Amino acid sequence: MRKRGFVALAVVVVATAAAAATVGSAGTARTAQPAKSCAFNLRIGDVLPFTGGLAAYGANLDQAVKVAVGLDNAALKQAGLSNKIKVTLVGSEDGQTQASASVEAATKLVKVNHANVIIGEMASSATIPMAQSVTIPNHIVQISPTSSAPQITDIADNGYLWRTYPSDTLQGKVLAAAVIDAFGKGATINIGARNDAFGVALKQLFVTEFTKLGGKIGVNIAWNPDQANFDSEMGQLVGGNPKGWVIIDFPETFQKYVASLVRTGKWDASRTFMTEALRDTSVLDPIGSPIIGLRGTAASAAGGPAGASFAAYWKKNVTGAKPYTGFEGTAVDAADVAFLAALQGCSASPAKIKANLVSVSGPPGIKVTYLQMAKAIKLIMAGKQVDYEGVFSPVDFDAKGDIGSAVFEIWRYSAPGKIDTLKTVTFRG
């Protein structure tokens, strides 16, 4: 069983993540073992949304995996081990932000490409079926870079499903507090969400927390993200006389119905909160002035010890990519912790990798970042323990495969090409 909870601490600055207990897959203390004669090829595949609702992010996350694999192999060469150990990206598949395509893609990576580790998907509604149908029954490690549905924590996965992004159990609290701060206790808001694992779960978490804080819910609806027309749902969403709105959706769907919202003449973007998927100027800018002032919440790379460094590295070394979003760090962290876990276990066996993920991702151990993988290799080969300090977060996996701390931000789309951070909230494990 993988079990651990969060305690929330709201602050207005980014805090250093608290240390997480170092445990093995059965909850026992672990230390690194000498691995002087290791020889293996770690085969990583990714399933990411090159099309569909989260297509705005998929290509960049795939590029981030490639960056991590390249740096890991360079570090192995520097350590004189490239003739014995290597990391290979065996495939980059389009999960299309939906279940059936992700299951098919993961099956190909496992059965044809013989992946030991799969990074993906971004959407919880794709990650969960991919895990239950492919990676868990085939005993393959799966690390989602951004899936946030709370139910992922308690899936019966035998230790094979992990994520480098925080659960929406936390975002529900941040979003509710932000809406209360904006509109006051006793305010009535209308809420609408996509009808999938992500939207339904986060909507319920928000409603529970918001009403607990004294807020009231007017209209509460969900919609099929694949439907052709949203006029009826948007007409319902603006009904009554709410102080504001909460909308939980992905970019592709929002772009389909935002014109319907504007046409009602009742909707005001400046009184609307959304979530991380819409925190992207490349998505918002084409819509233009009707959504200036839109606000939202998002898990932030501000808590990543190597976040600023990787943002600079990306801008200097990666060409032809979409504008940097910060979510790329989740994919780097997924690839790097998988590599370090394989190295500590002296094997690309998924069973060995899952047994070492907690150990290499948190204290105790000597801290290393994505740019210090050669140092990490030498330490592990010498039988010493490392503590990977991630790009998006410190990682610090708990025993259920969730990261051990998280920073969220309240953001505002203030002008074309410009998103401001209004406040940050830190959760410590």
C-alpha positions, 0 to 999 in steps of 0.5 A: 500500500502507498499511503500519505497525506498532505497538510496545507499551509497557505503562504504568499511566498514559495517555501522549500519543500519539507522532507519526506520519509524514505521508504521502500515499496513495502514502507521499509527504510532503504539505502542505496546498494553498490552497483559496480557491475550494472549493465542495462538499457532503460527503455522509456516510452511516452504517451502524450497528447499531441492532439485533443484537449491538451494538445497545447502541451503534449509536444513540449512535454515530449521534448522535455523527456528527450532532453532528460534522456539526452542529459542522462546518456551524456552523464553516463558517458561522462561517468565512463558507463555508456558502454554498459548502461544507456537510456532509450526513448523507444517511442513517443505516442499520441494519447489524444487526451482520451482513453482509447487512444492512450490504451492503444498507444501504451499497448504498442509501447509495451508489446512492440517497443518493450518499454520498461517505463511509460511517461503519460498521459497528461489527462487523468481520464486517459491515465487511469484506463491506461494504467488499469488496462495496460501498465498495471496488469503488465507490471510496467512502471507508469509515471504521469506528468500532470494527471491530478484526479484524486482517485489516482492515489488509491488505485490498486496499482501494486506500486506501478502508477506514479505522478510528478504533479499534485492531486486535485485534493489540494487544488480544490482547497486553493480554488475555493479559497481564491474564490472566497477571497475574490467574492466574499463569504456568502457569495453565490457562484455558478460552476461548470466542468467537463464530464470526465475523471478530472472535471467531475472530481475537481468540481466536487472537491471545489463545491465541498470546500467552497460551501464549507468556507461559507460560499453558495452554489447556484448553477452546477452543471457538467458537459460532454467535452466532445459534443458539437454544440454548447449553447444550451449549457452556456445559457444555463451556466450564466443563469441567475445572478451569480457573483462569479463563475468557476469553469473546469475544462481543457483548452480545446473545449473552452475554445469551442464554447467561449463565443457562446458565453460571450454572446449571452451578454451575462458572462464576465471573464474577470469574474471567472476562475479556471484551472491550470490547463488554461494558463497558457497565452498561446491558447488565450491570445487567439481568443483576445479581449473578451477573456482579459482578466480571466483568473485561475489556479495552477500547480506551479514550478515555483516550488521546483528546486531546479525550476529556474535553472531548467527554464533558462536551459530550455530557452537556451538549448531547445529550438522549435518548441511552443512557448515554455509553460513550466509543466515541461519540468514534470516530464523531466522529473519523471524521466530522471527519477525512473533512471535513478531508480533503475541505476540504484536497482542495477536493473531496468526491471520495472519491479526494481524501478518501482522499489527504488523510486521513493528512495532516489526521489527524497531524503536522506541522500545527497541532493542532485538536480537534472544537471548533476546526473553524472554526480548522481551516477558516481554516488549510486555506483559507490553505494551512496544514496541520492535525493533528486531535487526536481524541476517542477517540485522536489518530488519526494514521492510518498508511498502512494506515488504522489509528490511530497509537496506542492506550490500552487498559484493564483494567476490572472490573464492581464494582457495578450502574452501576459499572465501574472501570478497574484499569490502562491500557496504552499502545501507541505507533506 
